[in-house]
Amino acid sequence: MGSSVAVRVIGTGPAVLFVHGDVAAGPTWKAQEALADRWRLILVTRRGFRPSPPADGQDFAVDAADLEKLLRREPAHCVGFGYGAVGLAVAAGLSPKLFRSLTLIEPPPTDMSEAKPDLAAVAAAGVPSLVLSGDHDPALEAACDAVAERLGAQRDRLPGAEHAVQRTPGFNRRLERFLFGAETTRS
């Protein structure tokens, strides 16, 4: 697997690790940088996206191994978007004790079915979970409903930004409400 993935850390407070999808970390999580006055944001850049090492395409197993390595240093609340949510779900299934909480934003259904993350292990470990979607595609909504059910997760739809759910007005408030609740639950 070679060298480690690039990570940018901003803010102070409890750690929240963010994993992007098909668009680089910077643009994906720009609106979440406002959370840095209450949370320590760990913005992971997946392999194949600069400045992380190159990759021969996307690979959820490689992503999961990279994320597990980071979380072994410091367990964190974890937020994954799109394809990044798939690698995060795989890592959570393998090592749920490293996750203070798990938020999945529109994980692609075909990739989730190929990856087969052990969501039952995440639920059994009591990891507080949240599944979010943009209420713009009925098939994606049904897939998110199924993932949430398997996790025993909270489930919300945040319309207004299509697939870029994290850009929806109110996303940060919803995420923080969940994170504060998870902090209380896991303390």
N, C-alpha and C positions, 0 to 999 in steps of 0.2 A: 504494500500500500504506500510505502514511501513516507515522505514528510507530512507533517500535520497540516490540517486546514487552517486558514487564516481566521482570526477572531478579533473583533473590535469590541471593547468594553467601555461603556459610558455609564455614569451615574453612581449612586450609592443606594444601599438597602439590600433587601433580599434579592437573590439572583434569579433572573428570568432569561432563559436561553431561547433565541429566535432562530428558526431555520427557514430559509426562503425556498421558493419553488423554481420555476423556469426563468425568473428574472432575478438579477443579482440582489444581494442583501440590502445594499444602500437604498435603492429606489423602493424595494418592497416594504421596508420597515421605517421609512422616513417619518411618517406620521406618529410612530410609536416612540420616537426619540423624546417626545414631551414627557414620557413616563420616567425619564432618568432622574427626576428630582425625588422620586420615592422608591425607585427600584434600580438595581444594578443590571443593566441590559448587556447581555452577551450575544452579539450579532455574529453568527457563524456564516462564513462564506463556503459553500459546498465545493467539492472538487469540480474542476472544469470551469469555474468562475474565478476570475482574477480577484485577489492575488493568491488564491489557493492553487495547489498543484493542478496540472492539466489532467483530464480524464478522457477515456474512450467512450463517452456517453454517460448517461445517468445510470446509477446502480444503487438501489435502495439498501442492499446489503453492505456496500462500502460506506454509504452514508451512515447506516446504523452503527457500524464499527467506529467510525470517526466520532459520532455523537456519544457513544458509550465511553470512549476514551476521555472525552472532555468531562462527562458527568461523573466519572470515577474520581476525578480531581475535586469536584464540587457538585453534589446533587443540586438540582435547580428546578424551578417551575419551567416548563417547556412549551413553546408555541411553534407549531409547524404549519406552513402554508403550501397547498398544492402538493407537488411531488416531494417537497421537504417534509410534509406531514407523513408521507409513507415511510421514509427512513426513520423518522422519529417514532412512529407507531411500532415499527419492527424493534427498535432499540428498547422501547418501553416494555414490549412483550418479553424480551430477553432479560432485562434487568429492571423490573418495576421499582425496586427499592431506591434506585437512583433518581426517581422522579418525584419532586414535591407536588407537582400537578402536571396535567397534560391537556393542552388545547390543540385541537385539530381544526384547521380551516380548509374546507372544501378539498379533502383528500380525493385524488382521482380514483373512481371506483374500479376501473380496469387494473390499475397499478396495485391497489389494495388487495384485489382478489389474487393477483399474481404473487404478491409479497407474502400473503397469509400471516399478518402479524398476530401474535397470541394475545388478543384483546381480553380473553377470559383471564389470563394471568394478571393483566393490569387491573381488571375489576376485582379479582380475588385479593390483590395486594392492597386494595382500598385507596388507590391513587385517584384523587379528585380529578374528574375529567369534564371537558366541555367540547362540544362539536358545534362549529359555526358555519353558516352558509349565507349566500347572498340572495336567496329566494328568486333565482332567475332561470333555473333549469330544472324541470320536474324530475328528470332521471337523477341528477346530482342531489336533489333534495331527498329523494328516496334512499339513495346510497348513504347520505349523511345520517338520515334517520336510523338506518340499519346499523351503522357504526356506533352511533350513540347508544342504541339499545344494547349492543353487545358489550359496550363499556360500562353500562349503567350511568351514562354521562348526562350532564345538563345539555340541553339542545336549544339553540336559538337561530333564528333567521334575521339577518340584518340587511334589508333591501336598500338599494341606492347606489351601489358601486359595482353591480354585476359580480364577476369573479374576484375582483380586488376588494374583498370584504373588509380588510384591515384599513381601507381608506374611507369606509362608511362613517358619517358623523355618528357619534355615540359608540363606536367600536372600543375606543380606549376606556370609556366609562364601564362598558360591559366586561371587558377583560379585567380591569382592576377590581370590580365587584367580585368576580370569580376568584381572582388571586388573593384578595383579602380573606375571603371565605376559606380558601384552601390553606392559607397561613394559619387560621384559627383551628381548622380541622386537624392539621398535621402537627400542631404544637403540643 
